[in-house]
Amino acid sequence: MELAYIPSPSRGVLHLGPVPLRGYAFCIIIGVFVAVWLGNKRWIARGGRAGTVADIAVWAVPFGLLGGRLYHVITDYELYFSEGRDWVDAFKIWEGGLGIWGAIALGAVGAWIGCRRRGIPLPAYADAVAPGIALAQAIGRWGNWFNQELYGRATDLPWALHITSSTDGREPGYYHPTFLYESLWCIGVALLVIWADRRFELGHGRAFALYVAAYCAGRFWTEYLRVDDAHHVLGLRLNNWTALLVFLLAVVYIVVSAKKRPGREPVVEPGAQPASPEGESEEPEALAEGDVKDEASETETETETRTGAKGKAAAGDKVDAESESAKKG
């Protein structure tokens, strides 16, 4: 008897007239908005200008989508270029298939271009957007739920995912919801980075490196649970090796960077008002002090002017009195 399970949607797309509304695309879009929103708040707290994160995201997001799709197509080329397959499907990104490794790599290139155009250090920008990227991944994983993909081994756990589709080699049944595991893990990664950044004041790209290392640790075990077709090297899936390699690189970067460049960048955006320790701009206080000084100066000037006018009037009255006395004499 089936007591509990996570149901799969009957379909991943709704049609509003001739316009298809795809769950996968909606999850990606919502994730991008959340990443930009949180990144903007963190950037302002670091002393940057509002809107800078969104401006640079205009470069980073398209590059990231392209990189994610390229990684997926290259590593799963048989889905598009083998016999009986249509290579045009490689361009149908809405049907699923984004590799996070390619998305982050090429997205970083786009972010570097945007940062260079504004004279902003890329590591500082990466630190600001790191937790938002993790949350975007957490939301984006629900797109895999809409497409009934990226599930794990068969299970009878009460939170098993019920797969009903039989297309592309799927077998209907109950499986580990690895999309859900990774989504929850990414939320934990975002909270970890936010906490560590506040506690240790991470800078020079170390907050981003912590996000990468923490994500790779979780991706390794969720990838190990998956049963969809994948290339294997020495008994492990290709993405397991990728996660292990990237994890080691991220840890090495954290250690080396902390020794060479401890602390945070004093200035993250040229011309922007530096942030106070509480994350608020010091500009209002400075202006307030300046206004007090200006008002004091104006008061002193007005007092001197009035005193001088009274003195001149008194002297004039005295001269007039002496002249009148002389006439009478």
C-alpha positions as CSV (number, residue, x, y, z in Angstrom):
1,M,0.0,0.0,0.0
2,E,1.4,3.4,-1.0
3,L,1.3,5.6,2.1
4,A,3.1,8.7,0.9
5,Y,5.2,9.9,-1.9
6,I,6.1,13.1,-3.8
7,P,3.9,13.2,-6.9
8,S,5.3,14.3,-10.3
9,P,3.4,16.9,-12.3
10,S,1.4,15.4,-15.1
11,R,3.1,17.8,-17.5
12,G,5.8,20.4,-17.3
13,V,4.2,23.0,-19.6
14,L,1.0,24.9,-19.8
15,H,-0.3,26.7,-22.9
16,L,-1.7,30.2,-22.6
17,G,-3.2,30.3,-26.1
18,P,-0.2,29.8,-28.4
19,V,2.3,30.8,-25.7
20,P,3.9,27.8,-23.8
21,L,4.5,28.4,-20.1
22,R,7.3,26.0,-19.0
23,G,7.9,25.1,-15.4
24,Y,11.6,24.6,-16.0
25,A,12.0,28.1,-17.5
26,F,10.0,29.7,-14.7
27,C,12.3,28.1,-12.1
28,I,15.4,29.4,-13.8
29,I,14.0,32.9,-14.1
30,I,12.8,33.1,-10.5
31,G,16.2,31.8,-9.4
32,V,18.0,34.6,-11.3
33,F,15.8,37.3,-9.8
34,V,16.5,35.9,-6.3
35,A,20.2,35.8,-6.9
36,V,20.3,39.4,-8.2
37,W,18.1,40.7,-5.3
38,L,20.2,39.1,-2.6
39,G,23.4,40.0,-4.3
40,N,22.4,43.6,-4.6
41,K,21.7,43.8,-0.8
42,R,25.0,42.3,0.0
43,W,26.8,44.5,-2.5
44,I,25.4,47.7,-1.0
45,A,26.3,46.4,2.5
46,R,29.9,46.1,1.3
47,G,29.9,49.7,0.1
48,G,28.8,49.3,-3.5
49,R,26.1,51.1,-5.5
50,A,22.6,49.9,-5.8
51,G,22.0,48.4,-9.3
52,T,25.6,47.4,-10.0
53,V,24.9,43.7,-9.4
54,A,22.0,43.8,-11.9
55,D,24.1,45.6,-14.5
56,I,26.8,43.0,-14.3
57,A,24.3,40.2,-14.3
58,V,23.2,41.3,-17.8
59,W,26.6,40.0,-18.9
60,A,26.9,37.0,-16.5
61,V,23.5,35.4,-16.9
62,P,23.5,34.9,-20.7
63,F,27.1,33.6,-20.5
64,G,26.1,31.3,-17.7
65,L,23.1,29.9,-19.6
66,L,25.3,29.3,-22.7
67,G,28.1,27.7,-20.6
68,G,25.6,25.5,-18.8
69,R,24.1,24.3,-22.0
70,L,27.4,23.7,-23.7
71,Y,28.7,21.6,-20.8
72,H,25.5,19.5,-20.9
73,V,25.6,18.9,-24.6
74,I,29.3,18.1,-24.6
75,T,29.1,15.6,-21.8
76,D,25.8,14.0,-23.0
77,Y,26.5,14.4,-26.7
78,E,24.9,11.0,-27.5
79,L,21.5,12.6,-26.6
80,Y,21.7,14.9,-29.6
81,F,24.2,13.5,-32.1
82,S,23.8,9.7,-32.0
83,E,21.8,7.7,-34.5
84,G,18.1,8.4,-34.4
85,R,18.6,11.7,-32.5
86,D,18.0,15.2,-33.9
87,W,20.9,17.6,-33.3
88,V,18.4,20.6,-33.3
89,D,17.3,19.4,-29.9
90,A,20.6,20.6,-28.5
91,F,19.3,24.2,-28.8
92,K,16.0,23.4,-26.9
93,I,17.2,24.6,-23.5
94,W,13.6,24.7,-22.2
95,E,13.5,20.9,-22.2
96,G,16.1,20.8,-19.5
97,G,19.8,20.2,-19.5
98,L,22.1,22.8,-17.9
99,G,25.4,21.8,-16.4
100,I,26.2,23.9,-13.3
101,W,30.0,23.5,-13.9
102,G,29.7,25.2,-17.4
103,A,27.3,27.7,-16.1
104,I,29.6,28.9,-13.3
105,A,32.7,28.9,-15.5
106,L,31.3,30.8,-18.5
107,G,29.1,32.9,-16.2
108,A,32.3,34.1,-14.5
109,V,33.7,35.2,-17.8
110,G,30.6,37.3,-18.4
111,A,30.8,38.7,-14.9
112,W,34.5,39.5,-15.5
113,I,33.6,41.5,-18.6
114,G,30.9,43.4,-16.7
115,C,33.2,44.1,-13.7
116,R,36.1,45.2,-16.0
117,R,33.8,47.7,-17.7
118,R,33.0,49.3,-14.3
119,G,36.4,49.0,-12.7
120,I,35.2,46.5,-10.1
121,P,37.3,43.6,-8.7
122,L,35.7,40.3,-9.8
123,P,36.4,38.5,-6.5
124,A,34.5,41.1,-4.5
125,Y,31.5,40.8,-6.8
126,A,31.7,37.0,-6.6
127,D,31.6,37.1,-2.8
128,A,28.5,39.3,-2.9
129,V,26.5,37.1,-5.2
130,A,27.7,33.7,-3.9
131,P,24.7,32.9,-1.5
132,G,22.3,34.2,-4.2
133,I,23.7,31.7,-6.7
134,A,23.2,28.9,-4.2
135,L,19.6,29.9,-3.7
136,A,19.1,30.2,-7.5
137,Q,20.3,26.6,-7.8
138,A,17.9,25.5,-5.1
139,I,15.0,27.1,-7.0
140,G,16.2,25.9,-10.4
141,R,16.3,22.3,-9.2
142,W,12.5,22.3,-9.1
143,G,12.6,22.7,-12.8
144,N,13.9,19.1,-12.9
145,W,10.8,18.1,-11.0
146,F,8.6,19.6,-13.7
147,N,10.5,17.6,-16.3
148,Q,10.6,14.4,-14.2
149,E,14.4,14.1,-14.4
150,L,17.5,13.8,-12.2
151,Y,16.1,11.3,-9.7
152,G,18.0,8.6,-7.9
153,R,17.7,5.0,-7.1
154,A,14.5,3.2,-6.4
155,T,13.2,3.5,-2.8
156,D,10.2,2.9,-0.7
157,L,10.8,5.9,1.6
158,P,7.8,8.1,2.3
159,W,9.4,11.0,0.5
160,A,10.0,8.9,-2.7
161,L,9.5,10.7,-6.0
162,H,6.8,9.0,-8.1
163,I,7.9,9.0,-11.8
164,T,5.1,8.5,-14.2
165,S,6.7,9.3,-17.5
166,S,8.2,6.6,-19.7
167,T,9.9,8.7,-22.3
168,D,13.7,8.8,-23.0
169,G,14.2,5.5,-21.2
170,R,12.4,6.3,-18.0
171,E,10.8,3.6,-16.0
172,P,7.8,4.6,-13.9
173,G,8.3,3.9,-10.2
174,Y,9.4,5.4,-6.9
175,Y,12.9,6.9,-6.6
176,H,15.1,9.1,-4.4
177,P,14.2,12.7,-5.1
178,T,17.8,13.8,-5.7
179,F,16.5,17.2,-7.1
180,L,15.0,17.8,-3.7
181,Y,18.1,16.7,-1.8
182,E,20.2,19.1,-3.8
183,S,17.7,21.9,-3.5
184,L,17.8,21.6,0.3
185,W,21.5,21.3,0.3
186,C,21.9,24.5,-1.7
187,I,19.7,26.4,0.8
188,G,22.1,25.2,3.5
189,V,25.1,26.3,1.5
190,A,23.6,29.8,1.1
191,L,23.0,30.1,4.9
192,L,26.5,28.7,5.6
193,V,28.2,31.3,3.3
194,I,26.1,34.2,4.8
195,W,27.1,33.1,8.4
196,A,30.8,32.5,7.6
197,D,31.0,35.9,5.8
198,R,29.7,37.7,8.7
199,R,31.7,35.8,11.3
200,F,35.0,35.8,9.5
201,E,34.7,38.8,7.1
202,L,35.6,36.8,4.1
203,G,37.0,38.7,1.2
204,H,39.0,38.5,-2.1
205,G,36.8,35.7,-3.4
206,R,36.9,33.4,-0.3
207,A,33.1,33.6,0.3
208,F,32.6,32.4,-3.3
209,A,35.2,29.7,-2.9
210,L,33.4,28.5,0.3
211,Y,30.1,28.3,-1.7
212,V,31.9,26.2,-4.4
213,A,33.5,23.8,-1.9
214,A,30.3,23.3,0.1
215,Y,28.2,22.8,-3.1
216,C,30.7,20.2,-4.4
217,A,30.5,18.3,-1.2
218,G,26.8,17.9,-1.5
219,R,26.8,17.4,-5.2
220,F,29.2,14.4,-4.8
221,W,26.7,12.3,-2.8
222,T,23.5,13.4,-4.7
223,E,25.3,12.5,-7.9
224,Y,26.3,9.1,-6.5
225,L,22.5,8.4,-5.9
226,R,21.5,9.2,-9.5
227,V,20.7,6.4,-11.9
228,D,20.3,8.2,-15.2
229,D,22.8,7.5,-18.0
230,A,26.2,9.2,-17.6
231,H,29.8,8.7,-18.5
232,H,31.9,6.8,-15.9
233,V,35.6,7.1,-15.1
234,L,37.2,4.5,-12.8
235,G,33.7,3.5,-11.6
236,L,32.5,7.0,-10.7
237,R,30.3,9.3,-12.7
238,L,32.0,12.1,-14.6
239,N,30.3,14.7,-12.4
240,N,31.6,13.0,-9.3
241,W,35.1,13.5,-10.5
242,T,34.4,17.1,-11.5
243,A,32.9,17.8,-8.0
244,L,35.9,16.3,-6.3
245,L,38.4,18.2,-8.4
246,V,36.6,21.6,-8.1
247,F,36.2,21.0,-4.3
248,L,40.0,20.6,-3.9
249,L,40.7,23.7,-6.0
250,A,38.3,25.7,-3.9
251,V,39.8,24.6,-0.6
252,V,43.3,25.4,-1.9
253,Y,42.2,28.8,-3.0
254,I,40.7,29.6,0.4
255,V,43.9,28.6,2.2
256,V,46.3,30.4,-0.1
257,S,44.2,33.5,-0.4
258,A,43.8,33.9,3.3
259,K,47.6,33.8,3.7
260,K,48.4,36.2,0.9
261,R,45.4,38.6,1.2
262,P,43.8,38.5,4.6
263,G,40.7,40.6,5.4
264,R,38.4,42.2,2.9
265,E,38.8,44.7,0.1
266,P,38.6,48.3,1.6
267,V,36.9,49.5,-1.6
268,V,34.7,47.4,-3.8
269,E,33.4,50.0,-6.2
270,P,35.3,53.2,-7.2
271,G,33.4,56.3,-6.4
272,A,30.9,54.6,-4.1
273,Q,30.4,55.7,-0.5
274,P,32.2,53.2,1.8
275,A,29.9,51.3,4.1
276,S,29.9,51.5,7.9
277,P,30.5,48.4,10.0
278,E,26.7,48.0,10.2
279,G,26.5,48.0,6.5
280,E,25.0,51.4,6.1
281,S,26.5,54.4,4.3
282,E,28.3,57.0,6.3
283,E,27.3,59.7,3.9
284,P,24.2,60.9,5.8
285,E,26.2,61.4,9.0
286,A,28.9,63.3,7.2
287,L,26.4,65.5,5.6
288,A,24.7,66.2,8.9
289,E,27.9,67.3,10.5
290,G,28.6,69.5,7.5
291,D,25.2,71.1,7.7
292,V,25.7,71.8,11.5
293,K,29.0,73.5,10.7
294,D,27.5,75.5,7.8
295,E,24.6,76.7,10.0
296,A,27.0,77.7,12.8
297,S,29.1,79.7,10.3
298,E,26.0,81.4,8.9
299,T,24.8,82.3,12.5
300,E,28.2,83.8,13.4
301,T,28.2,85.8,10.2
302,E,24.7,87.1,10.7
303,T,25.6,88.0,14.3
304,E,28.7,89.9,13.2
305,T,26.8,91.7,10.5
306,R,24.1,92.8,13.0
307,T,26.7,93.9,15.5
308,G,28.5,95.9,12.9
309,A,25.3,97.6,11.8
310,K,24.4,98.6,15.3
311,G,27.9,100.0,15.9
312,K,27.7,102.1,12.8
313,A,24.2,103.4,13.7
314,A,25.4,104.3,17.2
315,A,28.4,106.2,15.8
316,G,26.2,108.1,13.4
317,D,23.8,109.2,16.1
318,K,26.8,110.5,18.2
319,V,28.1,112.5,15.3
320,D,24.6,114.0,14.6
321,A,24.3,114.9,18.3
322,E,27.7,116.7,18.4
323,S,26.8,118.7,15.2
324,E,23.5,119.9,16.7
325,S,25.3,120.9,19.9
326,A,27.8,122.9,17.9
327,K,25.1,124.8,16.0
328,K,23.4,125.8,19.2
329,G,26.6,127.0,20.7
